[in-house]
Amino acid sequence: MNSRHVTFGILTAIVLAGVAFGVNYLWDKRFGPTAASAADCRLAQELIDKAQTPPADAAEAEKWEQQIRQVRYTRLENDGISTEVGRYVRWQKARATGESVRPDVGELDEIYELAAGHCEDSGVRLRIPKIAL
């Protein structure tokens, strides 16, 4: 009788682990980053690289951001990676122009994590420099 309890406990643990894995997998598929193509991820990297040198002048920085936005909207097919690149560019612009607005705690880390997540299965590893505000 004691070995039945042990066996039942082990089987229960295996079933619960399987259910937990399945729920986590489905949650990530539904609410996690969407899979961007390798082409989108390469373009995202180009835009992130371009975002390293924003103009300090507010009017020039606005034009610079608009140019990047135009590329995002016309050439990136994956909306998720486009959004994260846009968020990154916005904070780079804020840093360069000296805006007093600051991101919420954890927002920059979320940008890095989600952008990388969108490209995780593309074969392209994004290199996203940290923003020091």
C-alpha positions in Angstrom: 0.0 0.0 0.0 2.9 2.4 0.8 4.4 1.8 -2.6 1.1 2.7 -4.3 1.1 6.0 -2.5 4.7 6.7 -3.7 3.8 5.7 -7.2 0.7 7.8 -7.2 2.6 10.7 -5.9 5.3 10.4 -8.5 2.7 10.1 -11.3 0.8 13.1 -9.9 4.0 15.2 -9.9 4.8 14.2 -13.5 1.3 15.1 -14.7 1.4 18.4 -12.8 4.8 19.2 -14.2 3.5 18.4 -17.7 0.5 20.6 -17.2 2.6 23.5 -15.9 5.0 23.2 -18.9 2.0 23.2 -21.3 0.4 26.2 -19.7 3.7 28.1 -19.7 4.2 27.2 -23.3 0.8 28.4 -24.3 1.1 31.6 -22.2 4.3 32.4 -24.0 2.8 31.8 -27.4 -0.2 33.9 -26.6 1.3 36.8 -24.6 5.0 36.5 -25.3 7.1 38.1 -28.0 6.1 37.3 -31.6 8.6 35.6 -33.9 10.2 38.2 -36.2 11.9 37.1 -39.4 15.7 37.3 -39.8 15.2 40.1 -42.3 13.2 42.1 -39.7 15.8 41.4 -37.0 18.6 42.5 -39.2 16.8 45.7 -40.0 15.9 46.2 -36.4 19.7 45.9 -35.6 20.4 48.6 -38.2 17.9 50.9 -36.7 19.2 50.2 -33.2 22.7 51.0 -34.5 21.5 54.2 -36.0 19.8 55.1 -32.7 23.2 55.3 -31.1 23.9 58.8 -32.5 20.8 60.9 -32.1 21.1 64.7 -32.6 21.1 66.8 -29.4 19.0 69.6 -31.0 15.3 68.9 -30.3 14.1 69.8 -33.8 16.8 67.7 -35.5 16.1 64.9 -33.2 12.5 65.0 -34.1 13.3 64.7 -37.8 15.8 61.9 -37.0 13.1 60.0 -35.1 10.6 60.5 -37.9 13.0 59.1 -40.4 13.5 56.0 -38.3 9.7 55.7 -37.8 9.2 55.9 -41.6 11.5 52.9 -42.0 9.9 51.0 -39.2 6.4 51.5 -40.6 7.2 50.7 -44.2 9.8 48.0 -44.0 9.4 46.1 -40.7 6.7 43.4 -41.0 6.7 42.3 -37.4 4.8 44.9 -35.3 6.4 43.7 -32.1 10.0 44.3 -33.0 8.9 47.6 -34.6 7.3 48.7 -31.4 10.4 47.9 -29.3 12.7 49.6 -31.7 10.5 52.7 -31.6 10.5 52.7 -27.8 14.3 52.4 -27.8 14.7 55.2 -30.3 12.3 57.4 -28.2 14.5 57.0 -25.1 17.7 57.5 -27.0 16.2 60.8 -28.3 15.2 61.8 -24.8 18.7 61.1 -23.5 20.3 63.1 -26.4 18.1 66.1 -26.1 18.2 66.2 -22.3 14.5 65.7 -21.8 13.6 65.5 -18.1 11.1 62.7 -18.6 12.4 59.3 -17.4 11.1 55.8 -18.1 9.3 53.8 -15.5 11.3 51.4 -13.4 12.1 48.3 -15.5 10.8 49.8 -18.8 14.3 49.8 -20.4 14.9 46.3 -19.3 11.6 45.3 -20.8 12.5 46.8 -24.1 15.8 44.9 -24.2 14.1 41.6 -23.2 11.1 41.9 -25.6 13.3 43.0 -28.6 15.6 40.1 -28.0 12.6 37.8 -27.6 11.1 38.8 -30.9 14.4 37.8 -32.6 15.1 34.7 -30.5 14.2 32.2 -33.2 15.4 34.2 -36.2 19.0 33.3 -36.1 19.9 37.0 -35.5 21.1 38.0 -32.1 20.3 41.6 -31.4 23.0 43.7 -29.8 21.2 46.4 -27.9 23.4 48.9 -26.0 22.0 50.0 -22.6 20.7 53.5 -22.4 22.0 55.5 -19.5 19.5 58.2 -18.5 
